Structure formats: C-alpha cells, structure tokens
Amino acid sequence: MKCEMWNVKCEMELCHPERSAKREVEGSRTRIILPLLISAFAILAPLSFAQQNSDIDAVKQRAALNSAKADLEEARKKRDMAVAARWKDRETANQERELFNEKYNESKEKVDALMSERARLFEDVRVAREDLAQVKLQAEKARAEYLSLAAGPERLETLSKFAEQGIPFKVAERIEAQNKVKKEMGLYRDDPVRIAKSLLEVAKGELAFTREIHLEEAELVFGKVVAEGSRLRLGGLYAMEMASAATDVNGNKPSALMLPVAGEKKRSFSWQENLTPETKKDVSKAFDGAKDSAYVMVPVDVLLSTELSSELANHQETTWKDELREFFKNGGILMYPIVTLFALGLLVALWRFVWLMVVGFGGLSTRRAIKALQKGDIETARTLAKKSHGEVGKVLRAVLSKNYAGRDGAEKALEELFSAEVPKLESGLTWISVFAATAPLLGLLGTVMGMIELFDVITMHGTSDPKLLAGGISIALVTTEAGLIVAIPLQLVHTFLKNRADALRSRMERAGLVVLNALWIKEK
C-alpha cells in the first residue's frame, strides 16, 4: 500500500511538476517547523508543570497569609484592647497626679505663708529687741540725767549768766533764788525731782523777768540834780529814764539810758546821760507813747555791745566830707587806684566831649552849603564851604575845593578823608571803657582782701562779738561799692560819647553823599 501510495505520489509529481515543487516547499517547511514545535513543547512542558507547582505554592502561601492576617487582626484587636486599657490607666494616673499636684500646691502655699509669717515674726522680734535696747539705753541715759540733777551747782551757770550779762535790775532777788537752789542741791542730793522743780522755777522766773515791761514813777538823779520822772525797763536788756520837767539850762528834759560800759574785768552797766539829740527825742517819744499808746518805738541796744552803746551815748555830728573821708579810710589802700581811675576817666571823658563838641560844630555856613547843594547851586555851596568849620566842613571842602574829572576821584578823596578823620572821633573812648571795667575788679580784689583779714580776726577772736563781724564785712564790701560807683558813671559816659561820635560820623557821611550826588547830577 505504501508502494502504491508512493507510486501515486510519483505519478502525481511527474504529471504535475508545479505541484511537486510546492510539495517540496511545504515539506521543507514541515521539516523546519516540526523540530521547532518539538523543541518548544520540550521547553514549555516543564514551564507548565512549574507554573502548576507555583500556583499550588501560591495557594498555600495565600492560605498561610490569610491565616497570618487573621492572627494579625486578632493581635491588633488585643493590642487595641491593651492600648485602650493603658490610656484608661494613664487617664486615671493623670487624674491622680492632678489631685496630688493640687494638694501639693495647697501644702506649698501654706508652707510659704508659714515661712513668711515666721520671717515677719523674726523681724518683729528683731525690731522689738532693737527697740528694747534703745529703750534701755534711753532709760539709762534718762536715769543718769535724772541722778545728775543733784551733781553740783554748775547747773545754775547758765541762769547765772543772765544776771551777769543783763542790766542790773532785781539782781539781789535773782541771786537769792539761785543760792537757794544751790543749798537744796547740797541738802537733797537723793531727791533729784525736788532739785529739778527748783531749777525749773528759777528758769521760769528768769524767763518772766526777760519779758517784763515795767514803767514806774520815781526820784531820778541826773548828775547832782534830783528830779521826779519816769523809768522804763524792758526785761533784762534795756532801761531808760526821763525827768518830768525841764531842769537844764536850755529847758530840755534830762534823760538817761542804762548802757553797758567796758570795765577792767567784765562788762558793767551805768546810766549814760550824754545822749545825742536824736536819742533824746526817741526817749521822749517812747515815754509819751508808753502813757498814751499801745505801740511804742524804743531805741533798744539788744546786743548790749559797749561799742554800740558808746556810739549811742557819745555820737558826734559829721559832715559829708567827714563821711567821705571815713568811707575812703575804710576802703583801704585799693581806694587810691579806684579814685585814680575815676579821675582819669572823667578827664578823658571831658577832653573827648569838648573835642567832639568843637569838631561837630560846623556853623551856619555848613548848613547853608548843604541846602545849596540840595538845590543844585554848586557855586554858592563852594563859597559857603570855604567858611564852614568842623568835620562836616572838611568833607565839603574836600570835594568842592577841587574840580574832579569824575565821581570816582571825589569818592577816593572822601575815602582818604574818612580814613584819617573817623579814627580820631573814637580816640580815647577805649580808655574810658577800660577804666569802667577795671574799677569793679579792683573793688572785688579789695573785698577778697578784706574777707581774708576778717577770717584772720575770726581765727584770733572767734565769733562772739557780732559787732566785730558786721564791721569787718562792711569794710570788706566798701571797695566793691566804690568800684561800682566808679564803673557805672564811666560806662554811661562812654556810651554817651560813643553815640556822639557815631552821630558825627553819620553827618559826615550824609554830607559826603549830598555833595557827590549834587556834583554828579550837575555833570549829567
């Protein structure tokens, strides 16, 4: 059968060569594709088995994964339950902590309050101890002072000075009261209160005595004459008396003052009758006012100074020359240069005033010449300018005496004239200003020198005598007063002369402009 099939095939091929070629091509394709299919099956077969195996493994893994997911979900639920339980525990712990903190803060505040109270109590205790120590110290001091009241009679020294320094009235009664206290100091040393009361009574008596105003009628002695009159006492500082009727030759009422006098050992008081007329008038007015008025002016020497008292009782009338001489003497050596500056300043001022009056007076011709220039009458102005005087006349002659070609030449001539004449106007005025500025400086120097001398006096004699200090300060200020007395008028004179010089220079400038404008207009 095969042979038949082959034969048939051969016949077909022989009969149809195209078909045989086509069959050969298909056979070759088959031969090529078949091995490829076989090899592909050989390759894909293991892969398909491997894929089946991998699918099986994947199913197993998925099952394991699902199981793990279930376990994980269960673990997550357990974890969420644990977290919830933990948050609940934490919330409970936070609440407990907040409650604890509140109690802690309350306790801390109480402790702080107790500590502050403790510190305050300690401070109060410390202050109380200091106060107690101070009170003890004051108590000891007071106790010592209390016990020292009976130490000795030196407690009466202050009160005794009033009797020694004041006028001699009621001296016996005051000294007797003080002696009584001295005896009590010796007898009652264990009873300081009694001594203190006695001292207080004596002090009250002295105070009342200094405030007494006592007016009485009595027999008065004036030299060798005894007359009826009145006596007035102001405490322990002043007393005066005056007769009721005139007893002297001139018909005046004699009067006297109780004034201190310098004695050999200490100051003493006596009636002084040699009073100045002004003082006698004051005494008479005081007695008249004491009888008829509640307000009285009394010439009282409250300082009880022997110098003031001697001036009050032995005053002499002085003229202005004597006062000027005393003023110059009190100023010291620096008064000489101050007076010299004043004299020189006045001389220079007088010289400059006279000179300015002379050179500033141009006469009637000068005024007429200026009016003629203003009207344009040049020839008349030239004639009048020759008769003019002073600085203004010089200005007019400097331009009108020559025929200048133009205004420039005339202006140059005026400039030369002004440069030569203007400085003369202010010559000497600077010296007046220097004198006015130097005088107060010299006065200040004299004041400084006087204050230095005053401090030397204070160093030697102290400050017990106010009259001495007041006199020294007054003398120290005399030079300053003299310097100002010199400087003020000199400065005023300097200003006056400076204004005069400026006014004259303005007139010169005005005259120069008038003459230049007149000539310039004429040339046009």
MARFIVEX-215798 format. One line per field, with one value per residue (C-alpha): residue number from 1; x, y, z. Coordinates in steps of 0.1 Angstrom, whole numbers, plus 2048, in hexadecimal, padded with zeros to 3 digits. Layout:
num: c(NUM, ...)
px: c(X, ...)
py: c(Y, ...)
pz: c(Z, ...)
***
This chain:
num: c(1, 2, 3, 4, 5, 6, 7, 8, 9, 10, 11, 12, 13, 14, 15, 16, 17, 18, 19, 20, 21, 22, 23, 24, 25, 26, 27, 28, 29, 30, 31, 32, 33, 34, 35, 36, 37, 38, 39, 40, 41, 42, 43, 44, 45, 46, 47, 48, 49, 50, 51, 52, 53, 54, 55, 56, 57, 58, 59, 60, 61, 62, 63, 64, 65, 66, 67, 68, 69, 70, 71, 72, 73, 74, 75, 76, 77, 78, 79, 80, 81, 82, 83, 84, 85, 86, 87, 88, 89, 90, 91, 92, 93, 94, 95, 96, 97, 98, 99, 100, 101, 102, 103, 104, 105, 106, 107, 108, 109, 110, 111, 112, 113, 114, 115, 116, 117, 118, 119, 120, 121, 122, 123, 124, 125, 126, 127, 128, 129, 130, 131, 132, 133, 134, 135, 136, 137, 138, 139, 140, 141, 142, 143, 144, 145, 146, 147, 148, 149, 150, 151, 152, 153, 154, 155, 156, 157, 158, 159, 160, 161, 162, 163, 164, 165, 166, 167, 168, 169, 170, 171, 172, 173, 174, 175, 176, 177, 178, 179, 180, 181, 182, 183, 184, 185, 186, 187, 188, 189, 190, 191, 192, 193, 194, 195, 196, 197, 198, 199, 200, 201, 202, 203, 204, 205, 206, 207, 208, 209, 210, 211, 212, 213, 214, 215, 216, 217, 218, 219, 220, 221, 222, 223, 224, 225, 226, 227, 228, 229, 230, 231, 232, 233, 234, 235, 236, 237, 238, 239, 240, 241, 242, 243, 244, 245, 246, 247, 248, 249, 250, 251, 252, 253, 254, 255, 256, 257, 258, 259, 260, 261, 262, 263, 264, 265, 266, 267, 268, 269, 270, 271, 272, 273, 274, 275, 276, 277, 278, 279, 280, 281, 282, 283, 284, 285, 286, 287, 288, 289, 290, 291, 292, 293, 294, 295, 296, 297, 298, 299, 300, 301, 302, 303, 304, 305, 306, 307, 308, 309, 310, 311, 312, 313, 314, 315, 316, 317, 318, 319, 320, 321, 322, 323, 324, 325, 326, 327, 328, 329, 330, 331, 332, 333, 334, 335, 336, 337, 338, 339, 340, 341, 342, 343, 344, 345, 346, 347, 348, 349, 350, 351, 352, 353, 354, 355, 356, 357, 358, 359, 360, 361, 362, 363, 364, 365, 366, 367, 368, 369, 370, 371, 372, 373, 374, 375, 376, 377, 378, 379, 380, 381, 382, 383, 384, 385, 386, 387, 388, 389, 390, 391, 392, 393, 394, 395, 396, 397, 398, 399, 400, 401, 402, 403, 404, 405, 406, 407, 408, 409, 410, 411, 412, 413, 414, 415, 416, 417, 418, 419, 420, 421, 422, 423, 424, 425, 426, 427, 428, 429, 430, 431, 432, 433, 434, 435, 436, 437, 438, 439, 440, 441, 442, 443, 444, 445, 446, 447, 448, 449, 450, 451, 452, 453, 454, 455, 456, 457, 458, 459, 460, 461, 462, 463, 464, 465, 466, 467, 468, 469, 470, 471, 472, 473, 474, 475, 476, 477, 478, 479, 480, 481, 482, 483, 484, 485, 486, 487, 488, 489, 490, 491, 492, 493, 494, 495, 496, 497, 498, 499, 500, 501, 502, 503, 504, 505, 506, 507, 508, 509, 510, 511, 512, 513, 514, 515, 516, 517, 518, 519, 520, 521, 522, 523, 524)
px: c(800, 81C, 82A, 80A, 808, 82B, 824, 806, 81A, 835, 81C, 80D, 82E, 838, 817, 816, 839, 82B, 81A, 839, 84C, 832, 832, 858, 854, 839, 84E, 86C, 856, 849, 86C, 875, 856, 853, 874, 86B, 84A, 85B, 875, 85A, 846, 865, 86B, 847, 83E, 855, 849, 825, 82D, 841, 824, 80C, 824, 827, 802, 7FF, 81A, 808, 7E8, 7FA, 80B, 7EA, 7DA, 7F8, 7F5, 7D0, 7D7, 7F2, 7DA, 7C0, 7DB, 7E6, 7C2, 7BE, 7DF, 7D4, 7B4, 7C7, 7DF, 7C2, 7B3, 7D5, 7D9, 7B6, 7BE, 7DF, 7CE, 7B4, 7D0, 7E3, 7C4, 7BE, 7E3, 7E0, 7C1, 7D3, 7F2, 7DD, 7CC, 7EE, 7FC, 7DE, 7E4, 809, 804, 7EC, 805, 821, 80D, 806, 82B, 834, 81B, 828, 84C, 842, 831, 84F, 866, 84E, 84E, 874, 876, 85D, 871, 891, 881, 872, 895, 8A4, 888, 88D, 8B2, 8AC, 892, 8AB, 8C6, 8AE, 8A3, 8C7, 8CE, 8AF, 8B8, 8DB, 8CD, 8B3, 8CE, 8E5, 8CC, 8DB, 8FF, 909, 903, 910, 8EC, 8E6, 902, 8EB, 8D2, 8ED, 8F9, 8D8, 8DD, 901, 8FA, 8D9, 8D2, 8D5, 8B1, 8A3, 8C6, 8C3, 8A3, 8AF, 8D0, 8BE, 8A7, 8C6, 8D8, 8B9, 8BB, 8E0, 8D8, 8BD, 8D6, 8EC, 8D1, 8BA, 8D2, 8BC, 89E, 8A6, 881, 880, 8A0, 892, 873, 887, 89D, 87D, 86E, 88E, 88F, 86A, 873, 890, 87A, 85E, 878, 884, 861, 857, 84F, 850, 847, 849, 84A, 869, 882, 89E, 8C1, 8D1, 8F4, 8EF, 8CB, 8AE, 88D, 86C, 868, 860, 874, 86E, 87E, 87B, 884, 8A9, 8B6, 8AC, 8A2, 89D, 892, 887, 87E, 85A, 864, 881, 89E, 8BB, 8C5, 8B7, 895, 898, 88D, 8AB, 8AB, 8C3, 8C8, 8D5, 8F1, 90E, 931, 952, 960, 981, 976, 954, 938, 925, 906, 901, 8E9, 8F6, 8E9, 8FE, 8E6, 8E3, 8C6, 8B6, 8B8, 8A8, 88B, 886, 886, 86C, 856, 859, 84D, 831, 826, 828, 80E, 7F7, 7FC, 7FF, 81A, 83C, 85D, 87A, 89F, 8AA, 8CD, 8C4, 8E9, 8F4, 914, 92B, 935, 911, 908, 925, 91A, 8F6, 901, 91E, 913, 922, 913, 927, 927, 927, 94C, 953, 93D, 94F, 971, 965, 959, 97A, 98D, 978, 97F, 9A4, 9C1, 9AD, 998, 9B5, 9B6, 990, 98F, 9AB, 998, 979, 98D, 99E, 97E, 96D, 98A, 98A, 964, 966, 981, 96E, 94D, 95D, 96F, 94F, 93C, 957, 95B, 936, 92C, 92D, 91C, 900, 915, 916, 8F1, 8EC, 905, 8F3, 8D2, 8E2, 8EF, 8CC, 8BF, 8DA, 8EC, 910, 921, 90F, 917, 93D, 93D, 92B, 941, 960, 950, 944, 955, 958, 959, 93A, 94B, 96A, 955, 945, 966, 977, 95F, 955, 978, 984, 976, 976, 973, 959, 948, 962, 97D, 966, 95D, 982, 989, 96C, 979, 99B, 98B, 974, 991, 9A5, 989, 971, 98B, 990, 96C, 96F, 991, 993, 971, 981, 994, 973, 965, 985, 982, 95E, 966, 984, 974, 95C, 978, 98E, 970, 96C, 990, 98D, 96F, 982, 99F, 987, 976, 998, 9A0, 97D, 984, 9A5, 992, 979, 996, 9A5, 986, 96A, 946, 93A, 937, 91E, 928, 94B, 940, 927, 940, 95A, 942, 937, 95B, 962, 945, 94E, 967, 94D, 934, 94F, 957, 933, 92F, 94C, 943, 91E, 922, 941, 92E, 911, 929, 93A, 919, 90F, 930, 92F, 90C, 918, 935, 91E, 906, 922, 92F, 90B, 90A, 92B, 91F, 8FE, 911, 928, 90B, 8F9, 917, 91F, 8FB, 8F9, 919, 90F, 8EE, 8FE, 916, 8F9)
py: c(800, 816, 80E, 817, 837, 83F, 836, 84B, 867, 862, 863, 882, 892, 887, 892, 8B3, 8C1, 8E2, 8CE, 8BB, 8DB, 8E8, 8C8, 8CA, 8ED, 8E2, 8C3, 8D9, 8F0, 8D2, 8C6, 8E7, 8EE, 8CB, 8CD, 8EF, 8E3, 8C6, 8DB, 8F4, 8D9, 8CC, 8EF, 8F7, 8D7, 8DB, 8FF, 8F4, 8DC, 8F6, 90E, 8F5, 8EF, 914, 918, 8FE, 90F, 930, 921, 914, 935, 947, 930, 935, 95B, 95B, 947, 961, 97D, 96D, 969, 98D, 99A, 987, 995, 9B8, 9B5, 9A9, 9C7, 9DF, 9D1, 9D4, 9F8, A01, 9F2, A04, A26, A20, A19, A38, A4D, A40, A47, A6A, A71, A64, A79, A98, A92, A8C, AAD, AC0, AB3, AB9, ADD, AE3, AD5, AEA, B0A, B02, AFB, B1C, B2F, B1F, B28, B4C, B4E, B3F, B59, B75, B69, B67, B8B, B96, B85, B96, BB8, BB3, BA9, BC8, BDE, BCD, BD4, BF8, BFC, BED, C05, C23, C17, C15, C37, C46, C35, C44, C66, C63, C5A, C75, C90, C92, C8F, CB2, CD8, CD9, CD4, CF8, D06, D0D, D1E, D32, D40, D52, D66, D6E, D78, D8A, DAC, DAE, DAC, D93, D85, D7E, D6B, D56, D4E, D44, D2C, D1C, D19, D08, CEE, CE9, CE1, CC8, CB7, CB1, CA6, C91, C7E, C5F, C72, C7E, C85, CA0, CAF, CAE, CC0, CDB, CDF, CE2, CFC, D11, D0D, D18, D36, D40, D3B, D50, D6B, D6E, D74, D8E, DB1, DC6, DEC, DFE, E21, E28, E41, E43, E4F, E62, E6C, E80, E88, E73, E75, E63, E4E, E2D, E0D, DF3, DD0, DB6, D95, D91, DA2, DC6, DE2, E08, E25, E49, E66, E72, E97, EAA, EAE, EB8, EDB, ED6, ECC, EA7, E89, E76, E51, E33, E10, DF2, DE7, DCE, DDC, DCB, DC4, DB7, D93, D90, DA5, DBB, DD1, DF5, E12, E26, E4A, E58, E4D, E5A, E71, E56, E3D, E56, E5B, E35, E32, E4E, E3E, E1C, E2A, E3D, E1E, E08, E1E, E24, E08, DE2, DE4, DF3, DF7, DF4, DF8, DD7, DC9, DA4, D99, DAB, DB4, DCD, DDC, DE1, DEF, E08, E13, E17, E2B, E3F, E44, E62, E74, E6E, E80, E70, E77, E63, E46, E46, E46, E29, E16, E1B, E10, DF0, DE6, DE2, DE6, DDB, DFB, E0F, DFD, DFC, E22, E27, E13, E28, E49, E3D, E31, E53, E66, E51, E53, E79, E7D, E67, E79, E9B, E8F, E7F, E9F, EB4, E9D, E96, EBB, EC5, EE6, EF6, EF5, ECF, ECC, EE6, ED5, EB4, EC5, ED5, EB3, EA4, EC1, EBC, EDD, ED1, EF3, EFF, EDE, EE3, F06, EFB, EDC, EF1, F02, EE1, ED1, EAF, E8D, E92, EB1, E9D, E84, EA0, EB2, E90, E8E, EB1, EC1, EAD, EA6, E80, E71, E58, E4A, E2F, E48, E5A, E3A, E30, E52, E4D, E2A, E38, E53, E3A, E22, E3E, E50, E34, E23, E45, E45, E26, E2D, E2B, E1A, DF8, E05, E0F, DEC, DDD, DF3, DEA, DC4, DC6, DD9, DBD, DA3, DB8, DBA, D95, D90, DA7, D93, D73, D82, D8F, D6D, D5D, D76, D70, D4A, D51, D65, D49, D31, D46, D53, D3B, D45, D50, D75, D7A, D9F, D95, D7E, D97, DB3, D9D, D92, DB6, DC1, DA4, DAF, DD4, DCE, DBC, DD8, DF2, DDE, DDD, E02, E09, DF0, DF9, E1E, E17, DFD, E15, E31, E19, E10, E34, E3E, E20, E2A, E4E, E41, E2A, E47, E5E, E43, E3E, E64, E62, E45, E57, E77, E62, E52, E73, E84, E66, E63, E88, E88, E68, E76, E96, E84, E71)
pz: c(800, 807, 7E6, 7D6, 7E8, 7DF, 7BC, 7BB, 7C9, 7AF, 794, 7A1, 7A3, 781, 773, 786, 78B, 79B, 7B5, 7BC, 7C1, 7D8, 7EC, 7EF, 7FD, 815, 81F, 826, 83B, 84D, 854, 862, 877, 886, 898, 8A4, 8B2, 8C2, 8D2, 8DD, 8EC, 8FD, 90C, 914, 924, 942, 945, 946, 961, 973, 96F, 97E, 99B, 9A0, 9A0, 9BA, 9CF, 9CA, 9D7, 9F4, 9FB, 9F7, A10, A27, A21, A29, A48, A51, A4A, A60, A7B, A75, A77, A98, AA5, A9A, AAD, ACB, AC6, AC3, AE3, AF4, AE7, AF3, B15, B16, B0D, B28, B41, B35, B38, B5B, B63, B55, B6A, B89, B80, B7C, B9D, BAC, B9D, BAA, BCD, BC9, BBE, BDA, BF3, BE3, BE6, C0A, C10, BFE, C12, C32, C27, C20, C41, C51, C40, C4A, C6E, C6E, C60, C7B, C95, C88, C86, CA9, CB6, CA6, CB4, CD6, CD4, CCA, CE5, CFE, CF1, CF4, D16, D22, D13, D23, D43, D42, D39, D55, D6E, D61, D6A, D8C, D80, D89, D86, D62, D57, D61, D4B, D2D, D43, D55, D34, D2F, D4F, D45, D21, D25, D34, D5A, D64, D7E, D80, DA6, DA3, D85, D96, DB7, DA3, D93, DB5, DC3, DA7, DAF, DD3, DC8, DB1, DCF, DE7, DD0, DBA, DBD, DB1, D8E, D87, DA1, D93, D6F, D7B, D8B, D6C, D57, D6E, D6C, D46, D44, D59, D42, D23, D33, D3C, D18, D0C, D25, D1B, D3A, D3B, D5C, D6B, D80, D8C, D72, D76, D59, D63, D83, D7C, D8A, D76, D74, D55, D45, D41, D26, D26, D0A, D1B, D22, D03, D04, D1C, D17, D2D, D27, D3D, D3D, D3B, D2B, D43, D2C, D20, CFD, D0B, CFF, D13, D20, D16, D1A, D0D, D1F, D08, D0B, D11, D0D, D30, D3C, D41, D30, D21, D39, D35, D3E, D37, D19, D17, CFB, CDF, CBC, CB4, C9E, CBB, CD3, CBB, CB8, CDE, CE1, CC6, CD7, CF9, CE8, CD5, CF4, D05, CE8, CCF, CCD, CB2, CBC, CAA, CC2, CB8, CC7, CC6, CC5, CC0, CE0, CCE, CDE, CBC, CB1, CD3, CD1, CAE, CBB, CD9, CCA, CA6, C93, C75, C56, C34, C12, C10, C30, C24, C02, C14, C2B, C0C, BFB, C1A, C1E, BFA, C00, BE8, BCA, BCC, BBD, B9C, B9A, B9F, B86, B6C, B72, B6F, B4F, B40, B47, B38, B19, B16, B1B, B00, AE7, AEE, AE8, AC9, ABA, AC1, AAF, A90, A8F, A8D, A68, A6B, A57, A38, A38, A39, A1E, A08, A0B, A03, 9E4, 9D9, 9DC, 9C7, 9AD, 9B3, 9B1, 9B0, 9CF, 9E0, 9D7, 9E6, A06, A0A, A0D, A2C, A3C, A5A, A6A, A5B, A45, A37, A2F, A1B, A07, A00, 9F7, 9D9, 9D0, 9D3, 9B5, 992, 98F, 96D, 979, 997, 99D, 9A5, 9BD, 9CE, 9D2, 9E2, 9FA, A03, A0B, A21, A33, A39, A49, A5D, A68, A7F, A90, A9A, AAF, ABC, AE2, AE6, AEB, B09, B19, B14, B22, B41, B46, B43, B5A, B77, B82, B7F, B97, BAE, BAD, BB5, BD3, BDF, BDD, BF0, C0A, C0E, C13, C2F, C3E, C3F, C50, C6A, C6F, C73, C8E, CA1, C96, C8E, CB0, CA6, C8A, C88, C7F, C64, C55, C55, C44, C29, C24, C1F, C07, BF1, BEF, BD2, BBE, BC4, BBA, B9A, B90, B97, B7F, B65, B60, B57, B42, B2E, B29, B1E, B06, AF7, AF4, AE3, ACC, AC0, ABB, AA5, A91, A8B, A7F, A68, A5A, A53, A41, A2B, A24, A19, A03, 9F2, 9ED, 9DD, 9C7, 9BB, 9B4, 99F, 98D, 983, 977, 962, 951)
***
